[in-house]
Amino acid sequence: MEELISKKELLEQTGISYGQLYRWKRKNIIPEEWFIKKSVSTGQETFFPREKILDRIEMIVNMKDEASLDDLAKMFSVEFEHANLDLDRLIRKSVITEHVINIYKDITGSKKIDTIEQVVGIKVLKDKLTAGELTLPECQELIRFIHAHFEALTGESNRIYVLRAMGVPFVMGVKSEQDIVFNDNYRMVTWVNLYDEISTIKFELM
């Protein structure tokens, strides 16, 4: 079960105001689904997924002098204007590399790279190979799974897991991180959040 943080504790820990929090909510910079109402002894209180909200607020605070609230809202949206897809800039910023683009093309048979889905696949491939988390055949399985289920798994709470049992990889997608139980025979090797990958790419292109 995901650890929660109360609104009172959140405001105290981050130093933001009540007004800022709800302004960001109205702009969809912080998703409404993160505002979780729970009954407590004094009535109702609002809680948030601790890790997600703290990471998001840190990012907003660090960027608020460089980007408008509308720009931040676009960055945290899964919608993407393909005309803004600047591969050269992503290569310069080491988000992707020419070498991994070529590996990706070999895996997928793609002739050109012109969609956010492809760039996410390349970034994931680079990250997992660089970290040594997955073998190339396991990366192939992951990339194929990402492209087969991309539209269905770009929500903020969605995750794609790579599991391994006796050396055999297994890829699965989940709509929510809560209450996931793995078979004891499987070891979780790594995971991917497509929403976070898209947000990172958008940030680097801003």
Secondary structure by P-SEA (a helix, b strand, c coil): cbbbbcaaaaaaaacccaaaaaaaaaacccccccbbbbbccccbbbbcaaaaaaaaaaaaaaccccccaaaaaaaaccccccccccaaaaaaaccccaaaaaaaaaaccccccccaaaaaaaaaaaaaaaaccccaaaaaaaaaaaaacccccccccbbbbbbbcccbbbbbbbcccccccccccccccccccaaaaaaaaaaaac
